[in-house]
Amino acid sequence: MIDQIFSETLKILSTLIKFQTTSGNSNLELIKYCEKKLEDAGAKSFKTFNESKSQANLFSTIRGKNNSNEKGIILSGHTDVVPAVSSEWTSDPFIARKKDNKVYGRGACDMKGFIACTLAVAPLFVSKKLKAPIHFSYTFDEETGCLGAPLVLADLKKRNISFSACIIGEPTNMKAINAHKGYNEYITHFTGLSGHASNPESGVSAIEYAIQYSNKLLELRDELKKRNSKKTIFSPSYSTLQIGKISGGIGANVIADQCSLEWEVRPINKEDGEFISNNIDAFAKDILIPKIKKNNPKGNIKKEIIGEVVGFNKEETSEAVNLISNLTGDNSKNTMSFGTEAGLFQNSGISTVICGPGSIEQAHTVDEYISYDQLKQCLKMLINLQKRIESI
């Protein structure tokens, strides 16, 4: 049976990779495809949209007989992928390439592989008499601040639907993850005053202020390491800060009037996130902005919040983690540093675990791939889940 489902999984994954659902782009065609696959299998679906209606979350449910009062289990994945530069890849990143028992393509690992597995097993759930419902949740823009998940969770609350567990299929090598750090992402915009480089006093360099701002962030990064002297469950054991991109200016002979800085914080607790925000905001307001406005009253520094995603907290007793241990036969419990939607589901009162096919080492990389073995392990877990729901 698993060989037939695996063959279908590969077909579905190839189709999913073709949808160029880079974060911020429309995912409607992919959602339409997933909705049809699930509804053909007998699921009932509803969608929630962003303000422009260009992106959607899909939530679908398969019910057995007489299980309307039973708490269901959610299989959750995000539909967006990070950007891919075609010239850097061995082959087109949006055309699945199968080689050496691996599927290459943007999103193959993170996390269209998991979504393909859930779609492939959906008919199996429908064909059996379930004693509890199974739910499929596919969200948009997880990679840029988990923008989609809060909308679907708010909608589920209005519908008064309760759940026993949520399995988020991020790439974990099929290991149960029961905690991760938060993820705060920002873009800080600097507005200066353009001028000829031969007369520095005639303008205000947005780039130079961005550098001062960056240096302050690096000072605060060192402070983060000192704030937590005790070892934590995470690696590294302290909150981290990273500056990822700086953009501005048009040439060495022109004073740059615009610059932007993209940076992130991965706090082990809420207090560390607030420590960074409060200190960098005060530095900009009290030190840098007055200097900018001295030569350009319209100059400014504005911090844009891309997303502030809550962490996923370890629980002493977790129904979801215990479920994964029973399904996979692996009792190990791990943590990770990268962020997911898990904390959002957890904060909604849903027991949550992260467990999915593929390795984070392949996610977001050139020539991203997922192995056949990982896909088969995921399918085995989902088939075991179907058997378990039958026997509840």
Sequence and secondary structure as in RCSB ss.txt:
>XXXX:A:sequence
MIDQIFSETLKILSTLIKFQTTSGNSNLELIKYCEKKLEDAGAKSFKTFNESKSQANLFSTIRGKNNSNEKGIIL
SGHTDVVPAVSSEWTSDPFIARKKDNKVYGRGACDMKGFIACTLAVAPLFVSKKLKAPIHFSYTFDEETGCLGAP
LVLADLKKRNISFSACIIGEPTNMKAINAHKGYNEYITHFTGLSGHASNPESGVSAIEYAIQYSNKLLELRDELK
KRNSKKTIFSPSYSTLQIGKISGGIGANVIADQCSLEWEVRPINKEDGEFISNNIDAFAKDILIPKIKKNNPKGN
IKKEIIGEVVGFNKEETSEAVNLISNLTGDNSKNTMSFGTEAGLFQNSGISTVICGPGSIEQAHTVDEYISYDQL
KQCLKMLINLQKRIESI
>XXXX:A:secstr
 HHHHHHHHHHHHHHHHHS  BTTS  HHHHHHHHHHHHHTT EEEEEE TTSS EEEEEEE  TT TTS EEEE
EEE  B    GGGSSS TTS EEETTEEESTTIIIIIHHHHHHHHHHHHHHTS  SS EEEEEES STTT  SHH
HHHHHHHHTT  EEEEEE  SSTT EEEEE  EEEEEEEEE B EETT GGGSB HHHHHHHHHHHHHHHHHHHH
HH  S  SSSSSS EEEEEEEEE S TTEE SEEEEEEEEE SSHHHHHHHHHHHHHHIIIIIHHHHHHH TT E
EEEEEEEEE  B   SS HHHHHHHHHHS   EEEESS  SHHHHHHTT  EEE  SS TTTTTSTT EEEHHHH
HHHHHHHHHHHHHHHH 
